[in-house]
Amino acid sequence: MSLNGIIEKAVAGRWIAGESIDDAISRAVKLNGINLSAIINYLGEDITDRKEISETVDIYSRVMDKISEAGLNASIAVKPTQLGLSIGLDHATRNYRLLLRKAAERKIFVWLDMESHGFLEDTVRMYLGAAGSGNAGICIQSYLRESLDEVKFLVGKKATIRLVKGAYREDAMIAYKSREEISSSYRRILDYLFLHSQRFMIATHDRGIIEYARSKKRRRLQAVSFGMLNGIMNRYAVGLAAEGENVSVYLPFGGEWVSYGYRRLREFKNSVLLARSLFEPQS
């Protein structure tokens, strides 16, 4: 293996639970043991082979069976293009409904992740077209310039939102580029959610934003939770949980770790978070 390959695998090993369902479940058990919930994601995206899509749906179904059998505090997060959105909205929505029905039976929450901007409109349609059971939420990325308007629309539809900063490559006409602009957009959306939504997740490693949100949360009676990535600031996550916050750790697994790892590297480039994550003891 090349030096780059060794580095990539070392970095990915900090952020990914492993390659198998059992690896993910084992890590989720450990997280639950320190009062953290898990959001389990099977790695992969932009799938156009129908057999592979069907296999992916089956893997998520088996993950939910394992969560239920183990009595875990865990949800799942699926990407629209894992379910066939690159083929078409109808195809993806059918698969999404299958997972939502299984999740409702198992009393498991399902997050619909957001991918690149080109899929935004159909992802929202997919969510609103199928998520009527109350056990589903959708991810929104603050670096997209239109996200506040999207949040206003979704909140009007009683959607549950997980707010992240975003990690896909986008044109400057579509997305904010500077850290300051992205954080400012995040706060604007957060302020709107505190005013108009009763249930949402603040998914960021930005301590300033987290503490700002905690100060607002203390003055309101809302179901507000926090989310972080596996292997990034997890000791801080443990501390938040010890102080009574509801904290979830996004827990990816599977063999397709390279693209995920590079996206995280882009997201945290020039950030001390990246360096610290490589040496922070795993929880």
N, C-alpha and C positions, 0 to 999 in steps of 0.2 A: 504493500500500500504506500502511496506517495505521502510526503510530508503534509501536503494540503489535505489529503484524505484522512490522515491521522488526526489533524486538527479539527476537521469537520466532524468526525465521529466523536471526538472528545467533547466538542461543544454540544452536539446533538444529544449525547449521553446525559448531559446535565438537564436537558429540557424535556426529554421524551421518556415515557415509562418503560418502554421496551417494545418488542415486536409483536407479542401475542396478547390475546384478551386476558389471559391469566396474569401477565405482567401488569396490565392496567388495573385489574381488580386488586392485585396484591398491593400496588402503590396506593390505591384508593382506601384500602383498609388501613394503611399506615396513616394516611391523611386524616381519616375519621378518628383515629386514635389520639390525634392532637387537636381535635375539635375543628378540623377543616373539612369542608365538603369537597367533592370532586366533580368536575365537568369533563366527562370522558369523550375524547374525539378520536375517531379512526382516521389516520392520515391518508390523504389522497384527494385529488380534485381534477376537474376537467375530464371526466370519464365519458367516453362516447361509445364504448363497447357494452352492449346491453347485458351480456352475461356478467361482465365485471360489475356493472351497476347492481344487478340482482344479488351477486355475492356480497357486495357492500351492504345492501339492505339487510341481508341475512346476518352479517357480522354485527351490525348494530342491534338486531333483534336478540342475538345471543348475548351481547353485552348487557342488555336490559334484563334478560333472564338471570344472569350472574349477579347483577346488582340486587335484584329482588331476592334471590336465594340467600345472598349474604346479608341482607337487611341493611344495605349501605345507604348513607346519606350521599347520594350521587345523582347527577343528571347526565344527559348526553348532549353533544353539540355536533350537528351535521352540516356539511357544506352543500349548497344547492347543486353544484356541478357533480357531486358524488352521486346524487340521486337522478341525474340525467338532464339537468337544465341546459347543458350544451347541445342536447338533442332537441329539446323542446319543453315549454312550460307544462303542457299537459302530462308529459311523461314523468317529469320530476314531481309534479303535484300528486300524481297517483302514488308514487313511492313514499312521498312525505306523509300522505294520509295513512298508508300502511303502518309506518313507524308511530304515528300519533295514536292510532288505535291500540297498538301494542303497549305504548307508553301509558295510555289511560288505564288499561287493564292492570298494569304493574305499578300505577301511581308514581310514574317517573316523569320529571320535567324534561322537555326537549328544547334546546336552543337551536335556532336556525342561524348559522353563521353568515356573515356578509363577505363576499369576495370582491373582485375588482369592479370598478364603476360600471362596466358594460353589463353586469348582471344585476345591478341595483333595482331597476324597475321591476323585472320579473321576479326577483327574490321577494320583494314586498308583495307582489301579487300572489306568489306562491304561499306566503305566510297567511295573508288575509283570506285566501281561498280555501284554506284547510284547517287553520288553527282556531277552531271554535270551542274547544273543550276546556280552555283555561290552563292547560298544562304545557303551554308553548310560549317561547319568547323569541325575539329577533335581535340580532346584533346591528348596531349602527356605528359608523366610523366618523369621528369628529373632524378628520382632516379633509373630508369632502365638503366643498363649499355649500352644497345644497342640503346638508344633513339636518340643520335646524328646521327647515321647512318640512323635511321628511318626518322628523320626530313629531312636529305639530300634527301632521296628518295621521301618523300612527297612534299617537296618544288619543286623538279624537275617535279612533277605532278601538280603544281600550287595550292596545298592545302593551306587552311587557318588554321593556327594552334593556339590553345590555350595552352600555356605552363604552367603546374603546377608542383609541386614537387612530389606528389604521396602519397597515404595513405593506400595502401593494404599491407598485410603481404607477403613478398617475401623472397626467399632464398638469402643468400649473394652472391651466384654465379650469380644471376640474377640482383640483385639490390644493389646499394650503401646503406650503413647503417648509417654512421655518418652524422650529419648535415653539416659538412664541405664538405664532398664528394658530397652530394646532391646539395648543393649550388654551388659548383665548376662546377658540371655538368650543372646546370641550366645556369650559366654564359656562358659556352662554347656554349651551344645551342643558347642562346640569341645572342651572337656575330655572330653566323652563320646566324640567322634570319635577323639581321640588315644588313648583307652583301648581302643576297640573296633573301629575301622575301619582298614583298610590303605591306602585310597585315597580322597581327598576334596580339594575345592578350597575355599580360604578367599577369598571374594569380598567385599572391603570396602576402603574407603579410610581406615579408622580405623587410624592408625599405631600407636597403643597396642596394639590387638588384633593387628595384623600382627607387631609385634616380640615380643609375648607368644607368638604362635604359632611364630615362628622359634626362640625359646628352647626351646620344647617339642620342636620338630622336630629340633633338633640332638641330642637325647638318644634319638631313636627312628629306626628304619629303616622309614619309611612313605613312600608316594608322595603327598606333600602338595604342592599347587601353590597359586598365588595368582591372583586375578582382579580386574581393575579395568575401569572403563568407559572407552570411547574419549573422550579429551579431558579426563579428570579425573585429575590427578596422574600423567600418563604419564611425566614425567621421573623421578619416584620409582620407577615401574615399571621403567624402563630401568636405574636404579641397582640395584634388587633382582636383575634378570636378570644384571647385570655381576658381582654377588656370588654367582652360581651358583644363584639360585632359578628355578624354573619358573613363568613369569608369562604369563598370557593377558589379552588386551584384548578386551572385549565390543564387537563392531563391528556396529551396526545400519545398515541401508540401506533405501531405498525412499521412496515418497511420503508414507506415513502417519506423518510425523514430529511432528505437533502433539501428539497424545496422549502420545507417548513423551516429548517435551520437557517437557510440563506435569508428568508423573509425576516426572521428574528434578528439576524445580523444586521440587515438594512435598518430595521426599526431602532436598534440600539447602537448604531454606529456613533462613534465619538462620545459614547456614554459610559460613565463609570459603572453603570449597572451591569454592562456586559462583562467587564473584568471581574467585578465582585462575584457575579454569578458562577464563574468558573472555580472559585475557591471557597465559596460559602458552603458549610456543611449541609448535606441534604437532610431535610426534616424526617 
